[in-house]
């Protein structure tokens, strides 16, 4: 039951993080279906990840788990960063390279391009959230060391 609760938590975070980029991309003429497929990939990952042993290890380290939650929530609030990452994702995946290298129709090319942009943006947003989480983790560990005098390298915290 706990893994279902955690799956819902991370799936909700995934949906919240993807909502802004999805709506912004729709307003700029990107196709809805490939974006939904890209978001579905992350949704499936965030639904299944809480069922893994790695996740249980992370969850058992309360400071690390708290840092991840806070990092992902802060990441969803940083809307200007979504603009930058979205623009960067579009620049990374260019339609010209797909059209030149593959002999496929323009509609298929647009579908693949939008899907790859969505995946790239999702990966970059996750990297940004992990960087934020690492920063928060460091602050928490240093604070514990300063205010509680505990060993900051104890993994059971």
N, C-alpha and C positions, 0 to 999 in steps of 0.2 A: 504494500500500500504506500510505503514511503517513496518507493521509486516512481510510482504514479504521480505523487505530489510533486516530486522534484522534476519529473518530465513535464508536468503542467507549468511549473515555474519557469524552466528554461525555454519551453515552447512559447510562453507568453513574452518572455524577454526577446526571443527571436522575432515574434510578430511586431512588437513595439519598435524594435530597431529597424525592421524592414518597412514599416508603414510609411514613414516620411519619404524615403527614397522612392518607394513604389508610387505614391501619389504625385511626387514631383516629376518622375519619369513619364507617368501617364499624361501630365499636362504638357510635356514636351514631345508627344507623339510616339513614344515607345510602345510596342505591342504588349498587351496585358498578359497573354498566355505564356510566352517565354519567361517573363518576370515571375509569374506564378510558379512555373516549374523550378526556377532557380531558388525561390524562397522555399519551395517544398523540399529541396535537397537539404537546406539548413534546418528546416523544421523537423525532418526525419532524423537528422544527426542529433539535434538538441532533445528530441524525444527519446532516442535510444541511448545516448551517452550516460544518463543517470543509472542505467542498468549495468554498467561496466565496473570492473574491479578498480580501474584507475579513478573513476568518479568517487567510489567509496573511500579510497585513500584520501582524496582531496576533501571530501565531506568530513572525514574524521579529524582533519586539521582545521580547527574552527577559525583561526586567523586567515588561513588561505581561502577557505570557503567564503567567509565574510568579505574578503578582499575581492573575490571574483564577482560576487553579487553586486557589491557597491560599484566596481569597475564597469560592469555591464550596464547598470542603471545610469551612471554618469555618462557613459558612451551614448545612451539613447537620448540624453538631454542635450548633448553637444551638436545641435542642428547645423551650425556653420561648418563643422567638420564633415558632415554628411555631404554638403555641397562640394567641398574640396575633393573628398574621396570619390564621389560620384563622377565629377569631371575627370579626375585622374583615371578612373576605370574606363570611361568612354575613350580617353586618349590611348590607353593601353590596347584596347580591342578596336582595331580600325577595320571598317568594312572593305577597304581596298585590298588588304592582305588576304581576306577570306575569298573575295571574288576572284582575285588573280590566281590563287593557289588551288582552288577547287572549282570544278566545272559544275556548278549548281545554280538553281534559279535564284532570282533576287529575293523572293519571298522566303525561301529556305535560308538564304544568307542572312536576311534581317532577323529571322528567328534565332539562328545560331549566335549572331552578334549580340542580340539583346540578352539571351541566356548567359553567354560568357561575360557580358558586362555585369549582370546581376551576381554571378558567382564571384567575379573579381571584386566587386564592391563589398559583398558579404565577407569575403576572406580578409580584405583590408580593414573592414570595421571590426572584425574579430581580433585582428592583430592590434588595432588601436585599443580595444577593450582590455586585452591582455597586458598591454603596456601600462594602461591606467591602473589595472589591478596590481601589477608588480609594484608600482609606485605606492599605492595604498598599503600593500603588504609591508613594504619597507618602513613606512611611517608607523604602522602599528607595532612592528617588531622593535623599532628604536624606542617608541613610547613605552613599551612594556619594560625594556631594559632600563630606561631612565627612571620611570616612576615606580616600578615594582622591583627592580634589581634582579630580574630573572634572566636566565641564559636565553639570549635571542635565537640561539640555534637549536633549541629544544623543539622537535617536530610535533610534539603532542599537544601544542597549544592551538 
